[in-house]
Amino acid sequence: MTDHKTLTANGVPVDRVLLGNLGQLVDQVLDHLVEQIPLYGQLPREELQGDIRQITERTLRAFAETFRTGVIPTGPTLEPLRESAARRAEEGVPLEALLAAYHLGGRVCADFVAGGFRPDELPDALALNRLILDFLQQVTATVSASYFEERQVITGEEQAGRQSLLTTLLDGGPAAETARRAGLQLPAEYVVLGLAYGAHADELQPGVDPKIVARRKLRRLRLELDRVTAMASLSPTDGVVLLTAPAPALEVLHTQLSKAAGVELVLSVTTAVPDQVPAAVGLVRDLLEVVRIHHRPPGVYQLDDLVLEYQLSRPSPARDRLAVLLQPLTDRADLLATLRCYLTNSRNRRQTAADLHVHPNTVDYRLRQVGRLTGLDPAQADHLPRLVAALAAYDAS
């Protein structure tokens, strides 16, 4: 601005008013920071009176120079602010607190000189406020950009460290050494989750690239898992997640993940100390397979929920003998479906009929057919344990 007019308050250039009272203004800004922005009140005195005081003084000097010249600072003039923003990002200071501090400094400057304007200096007061707004707009853009650049670097390093640790844990490698190099601490125990999920509805739409939709689904899942600081290895259909014990409410987490993915999820759960993670991962994957084989609905499952089905999923002569009992029903899908529904409904024939959309008499007829073909009568209580085991073995085999 080549035609900038010197701004005055009570006849004194505003920049001189600020510079002549710089120490007092810096003290005021620091006091206000501690009083009005809680995070600054928690900083060590050494940092507050060192780095924070220094950048506050630099910023107020930049304000004064702007009032003198009418030129909003750019380039090298703002380099100290960029460096300070990067340090605050590294320390984990929220961006909103950082920006609030700069706006508070602008308000202190405005308040300090406001009482000195004479009526004939009203245009100078208005010009001063406009320069403060333009200055803060420039500072907000500069500080935000530097802050986010640093956070991206830090986040990338943190993610790389967690990913390296996850790989080591899954492979059964030296997790303690990997954690130390990544600056992470191994917990005493992990909650190990297995995830299984189907395709999003959009993945099946004609003309839509399913890979893009699947990647969007995975991104939403990762964002939700980041909220609970999880380490995850995900594919378009399933995944493994490690949470530091104790885990959040798993039913709530299941609901949140299902909502984020836009599909229903199955969650299998166990716990393990770090060096037993590979075995735990094998277990949760086996549980997911058991849920799939036995047509269990989406939800959260532990070994106790599937102990019979899990045991009968292990190959053995006994499992084969049990599975053979239902071989006569192989070509009778209606009888198998009726038996499965009847047992699921705790032998409630009317509920079974309602679920299958048939008459209760049809249910009775089909169950008699099951008994005739297999020698196991669903109506006899002493036949039920073998029927339940035979169905689980049949499905598993």
Secondary structure, 3 states (H helix, E strand, C coil): CCCCCCCEECCEEHHHHHHHCHHHHHHHHHHHHHHHCHHHHCCCHHHHHHHHHHHHHHHHHHHHHHHHHCCCCCHHHHHHHHHHHHHHHHHCCCHHHHHHHHHHHHHHHHHHHHCCCCHHHHHHHHHHHHHHHHHHHHHHHHHHHHHHHHHHHHHHHHHHHHHHHHHHHHHCCCHHHHHHHCCCCCCCCEEEEEEEECCCHHHHCCCCCHHHHHHHHHHHHHHHHHCCCCEEEECCCEEEEEEECCCCCHHHHHHHHHHHHCCCEEEEEEEECHHHHHHHHHHHHHHHHHHHHCCCCCEEEEHHHHHHHHHHCCCCHHHHHHHHCCHHHCCCHHHHHHHHHHHHCCCCHHHHHHHHCCCHHHHHHHHHHHHHHHCCCCCCHHHHHHHHHHHHHHHHC
